[in-house]
């Protein structure tokens, strides 16, 4: 990894599920004084860092923060996730798209040097091959979140091709973490299930038992994010978004794994509107390009992840 420790970094949406852990990780690389946390409200998670209250839709405020801190890299994590965006589609579209344009325009104008923007497996759709989904395939998303991610990928590529913007992106699978609350996504059951298993020894799942989805443990997601941002530019051959994968499972399989640690744990199923969203997503991801181009490798499989989640949540 090539790291310029002088670079000032801005994380927008630093209080979210990814932001909290990415902030911690980047602090360890750059020093907390060089990593500016921005969100709509303060948090104890930002105690070590310079902090700005910032709405990414307010372009003037954004420019002021970038100039004030001499920002070189932006991680744009502010977004309305899949389940939340379905309840407020127009706001979901506005936040997810206009926020991205505001950042890409700053990079186009050379006010910042490098941009990270996350995409998602939600960018695929019902017509995408669901097994071993390839990097290049049919993409016809049917959720606001998915449509905004598919459009965002194309705009990232466009800004790179037309204006030379150094923008990098990953299509995250479902992410599992013990350090922060879920943010309103369809894969959130895979975080809730641990809390309920420890507290109540039972969990009612909003997806059906055989709904298999690609997932990743947060330490691997943070590792992938840092690695793509620190890879030499010539290794980044895809400027839309890279597939990244770790493991896939369904609610029944993760429940079985939890029962190895908590034998009395039981699970029931009551699918809601999120089931329809999950039905449009892949079951497993082919990430050969990420592994070839910038040498991505995941570390956690399902059993290690379950063990680590339970150990840390018990603390």
Secondary structure by P-SEA (a helix, b strand, c coil): ccccccbbbbbcccccaaaaaaaaaaaaaccccccccccccccccccccccccccccaaaaaaaaaaaacccccccccccccccccccaaaaaaaaaaaaaaaaaaaaaccccbbbbbbccccccccccccccccccbbbbccaaaaaaaaaaaaaaaaaaacccbbbbbbccccccccccccccccaaaaaaaaaaacccbbbbcccccbbbbbbcaaaaaaaaaaaaaccccccccccbbbbbcccccaaaaaaaaaaccccbbbbbbbcaaaaaaaacccbbbcccccccccccccccaaaaaaaaaaaaac
